[in-house]
Amino acid sequence: MSTRTAPATMVPMSGVGDVRGGVDDAAVDGLTVGEVSAHLGVTVRALHHWDDIGLVRPSVRTTAGYRLYTAGDLERLHRVVVYRELGLGLEAIRSVLDGGDTDVPTALRAQQAQVTERIERLRQLSVGLERMIEAHERGLLLTAEQQAAVFGSDWNPDWPAEAREKYGDTAQWRQYAERAATRTPEQWQDVVDTVTELDRALADAMDAGVEPGSPEANDLVERHRTVFSSSYFTLTRQMQVCLGRMYEADPRFTAHYDTVRPGLAGWLRRSIDANARAHGIDPDTASWE
């Protein structure tokens, strides 16, 4: 048995090369599985598998029982490697190599079509990943002009960055970002319309003298939590209590609700607290959880 290494002409070029001139007749006495594995960059396991299924079998067996690959075997192995790099399955490769009437260009065009489809799917995935990254970093994937058109002229485009700075390491920000990554300006407009309708219902209830803690007020508080959870991130009742405090304490939120109806931020906070008590939550000790 020869123990020399394969001639340089047996080593395949990286990528797809010319398989016709890749075999040296000097190797006719054969190479072992290990030698072929080392020079072709194919695992021993793969070579054994191809042997088992009859795709490429070593043609020579020594008196010591070793099976050796001949120059012809190596030529076939080169072709298998090339077609595998092109993405063909083993049965398709067998058909190309053994099927005398196989239309090779047609088979390769079919593979090319599949590759093109995969490239498009990967391109779309890349775009989606880029939007997700931007959403986590920016929070809102709208231009300043789009933000003004959707949220109104009083909207400050710096607010999302402020929120990212303050809440960017929270689970709620991550959930918000994941939703924002897929929203179009039209979908954001739907969110604004839903929130505006809720604000109007809250203001009408306050004007009608609805008392915090009454069934009607509690229904509106639950509606507020549902709208918020579907628009931004999941809001628990304890978190809603904390949010109600912020509505009344933060001048920007107070200004928003006062624009809808003077005193609305305080009425909403009191209604949220009363609803929380009805569910066994002490507003004075509620936390963001």
Secondary structure in CASP SS format (residue, H / E / C, confidence):
PFRMAT SS
TARGET T0000
AUTHOR 0000-0000-0000
METHOD secondary structure of the structure
MODEL  1
M C 1.00
S C 1.00
T C 1.00
R C 1.00
T C 1.00
A C 1.00
P C 1.00
A H 1.00
T H 1.00
M H 1.00
V C 1.00
P C 1.00
M C 1.00
S C 1.00
G C 1.00
V C 1.00
G C 1.00
D C 1.00
V H 1.00
R H 1.00
G H 1.00
G C 1.00
V C 1.00
D C 1.00
D H 1.00
A H 1.00
A H 1.00
V C 1.00
D C 1.00
G C 1.00
L E 1.00
T C 1.00
V H 1.00
G H 1.00
E H 1.00
V H 1.00
S H 1.00
A H 1.00
H H 1.00
L H 1.00
G C 1.00
V C 1.00
T C 1.00
V H 1.00
R H 1.00
A H 1.00
L H 1.00
H H 1.00
H H 1.00
W H 1.00
D H 1.00
D H 1.00
I C 1.00
G C 1.00
L C 1.00
V C 1.00
R C 1.00
P C 1.00
S C 1.00
V E 1.00
R E 1.00
T C 1.00
T C 1.00
A C 1.00
G C 1.00
Y C 1.00
R E 1.00
L E 1.00
Y E 1.00
T C 1.00
A H 1.00
G H 1.00
D H 1.00
L H 1.00
E H 1.00
R H 1.00
L H 1.00
H H 1.00
R H 1.00
V H 1.00
V H 1.00
V H 1.00
Y H 1.00
R H 1.00
E H 1.00
L C 1.00
G C 1.00
L C 1.00
G C 1.00
L H 1.00
E H 1.00
A H 1.00
I H 1.00
R H 1.00
S H 1.00
V H 1.00
L H 1.00
D H 1.00
G C 1.00
G C 1.00
D C 1.00
T C 1.00
D C 1.00
V H 1.00
P H 1.00
T H 1.00
A H 1.00
L H 1.00
R H 1.00
A H 1.00
Q H 1.00
Q H 1.00
A H 1.00
Q H 1.00
V H 1.00
T H 1.00
E H 1.00
R H 1.00
I H 1.00
E H 1.00
R H 1.00
L H 1.00
R H 1.00
Q H 1.00
L H 1.00
S H 1.00
V H 1.00
G H 1.00
L H 1.00
E H 1.00
R H 1.00
M H 1.00
I H 1.00
E H 1.00
A H 1.00
H H 1.00
E H 1.00
R H 1.00
G C 1.00
L C 1.00
L C 1.00
L C 1.00
T C 1.00
A H 1.00
E H 1.00
Q H 1.00
Q H 1.00
A H 1.00
A H 1.00
V H 1.00
F H 1.00
G C 1.00
S C 1.00
D C 1.00
W C 1.00
N C 1.00
P C 1.00
D C 1.00
W H 1.00
P H 1.00
A H 1.00
E H 1.00
A H 1.00
R H 1.00
E H 1.00
K H 1.00
Y H 1.00
G C 1.00
D C 1.00
T C 1.00
A H 1.00
Q H 1.00
W H 1.00
R H 1.00
Q H 1.00
Y H 1.00
A H 1.00
E H 1.00
R H 1.00
A H 1.00
A C 1.00
T C 1.00
R C 1.00
T C 1.00
P H 1.00
E H 1.00
Q H 1.00
W H 1.00
Q H 1.00
D H 1.00
V H 1.00
V H 1.00
D H 1.00
T H 1.00
V H 1.00
T H 1.00
E H 1.00
L H 1.00
D H 1.00
R H 1.00
A H 1.00
L H 1.00
A H 1.00
D H 1.00
A H 1.00
M H 1.00
D H 1.00
A C 1.00
G C 1.00
V C 1.00
E C 1.00
P C 1.00
G C 1.00
S C 1.00
P H 1.00
E H 1.00
A H 1.00
N H 1.00
D H 1.00
L H 1.00
V H 1.00
E H 1.00
R H 1.00
H H 1.00
R H 1.00
T H 1.00
V H 1.00
F H 1.00
S H 1.00
S H 1.00
S H 1.00
Y C 1.00
F C 1.00
T C 1.00
L C 1.00
T C 1.00
R H 1.00
Q H 1.00
M H 1.00
Q H 1.00
V H 1.00
C H 1.00
L H 1.00
G H 1.00
R H 1.00
M H 1.00
Y H 1.00
E H 1.00
A H 1.00
D C 1.00
P H 1.00
R H 1.00
F H 1.00
T H 1.00
A H 1.00
H H 1.00
Y H 1.00
D H 1.00
T H 1.00
V H 1.00
R C 1.00
P C 1.00
G C 1.00
L H 1.00
A H 1.00
G H 1.00
W H 1.00
L H 1.00
R H 1.00
R H 1.00
S H 1.00
I H 1.00
D H 1.00
A H 1.00
N H 1.00
A H 1.00
R H 1.00
A H 1.00
H C 1.00
G C 1.00
I C 1.00
D C 1.00
P C 1.00
D C 1.00
T C 1.00
A C 1.00
S C 1.00
W C 1.00
E C 1.00
END
